[in-house]
Amino acid sequence: MIALIDTIFGPITNWLSQIITFLNSATIPKSYTFQLSNLFAPLAMISPAWSLLITNIFIMAVTYTVIFIVINTAGLFEKFKNLIKWW
């Protein structure tokens, strides 16, 4: 009976143990830091007025997104409250 079980599950256990050895031997390459100066370099080349306009547009977009999420969450809260009205 043991030989039958070994012939059925032998390839699976060998495959799983092979995966474990591959995962144990895996290495992660040395990471590099993300430099924000590369990302914001075009903003440094434009005039201060344009830079201010871009930052204001970004701040307004974030603010509108937060307000949108809060309003939708309030509607979800009221739906949940109506769902458990029987309490």
C-alpha positions in Angstrom: 0.0 0.0 0.0 2.9 2.4 0.8 4.4 1.7 -2.6 1.1 2.5 -4.3 0.8 5.8 -2.5 4.5 6.6 -3.3 3.9 6.0 -7.0 0.9 8.2 -7.0 2.2 11.1 -4.9 5.9 10.6 -5.6 6.1 12.9 -8.6 4.0 15.6 -6.9 6.2 15.6 -3.7 9.4 15.6 -5.8 8.0 18.6 -7.8 7.1 20.4 -4.6 10.4 19.8 -3.0 12.1 21.0 -6.2 10.1 24.2 -6.0 11.1 24.7 -2.4 14.8 24.3 -3.3 14.5 26.8 -6.2 12.7 29.3 -4.0 15.3 28.9 -1.3 18.1 29.5 -3.8 16.4 32.5 -5.4 18.2 35.9 -4.9 17.0 39.4 -5.2 19.2 41.8 -7.1 20.4 44.9 -5.3 17.7 47.5 -5.4 18.2 51.1 -6.5 16.7 54.0 -4.8 14.0 55.9 -6.6 15.2 59.4 -7.2 12.4 62.0 -7.3 14.6 64.5 -9.0 14.4 62.5 -12.2 10.6 62.6 -12.0 10.3 66.3 -11.2 13.1 67.5 -13.5 10.7 68.9 -16.2 8.9 71.0 -13.5 12.2 72.7 -12.6 12.7 73.8 -16.3 9.4 75.6 -16.5 8.6 79.0 -15.1 7.3 79.4 -11.5 3.8 80.4 -12.7 3.4 77.2 -14.7 4.8 75.1 -11.9 2.3 76.7 -9.5 -0.6 76.0 -12.0 0.5 72.3 -12.3 0.7 71.9 -8.5 -2.7 73.6 -8.1 -4.3 71.3 -10.7 -2.8 68.2 -8.9 -4.0 69.4 -5.5 -7.5 70.0 -6.9 -7.6 66.6 -8.5 -6.6 64.9 -5.2 -9.2 67.0 -3.3 -12.0 66.2 -5.7 -11.1 62.5 -5.6 -11.2 62.5 -1.8 -14.6 64.3 -1.8 -15.9 61.8 -4.4 -14.8 58.8 -2.2 -16.4 60.4 0.9 -19.7 61.1 -0.8 -19.9 57.5 -2.3 -19.0 56.1 1.1 -21.8 58.0 2.8 -24.2 56.6 0.3 -22.9 53.1 0.9 -23.3 53.7 4.7 -26.9 54.6 4.2 -27.5 51.5 2.1 -26.0 49.4 4.8 -28.1 51.1 7.4 -31.3 50.4 5.4 -30.2 46.8 5.0 -30.0 46.2 8.8 -33.2 48.2 9.5 -34.8 45.2 11.0 -32.6 45.5 14.1 
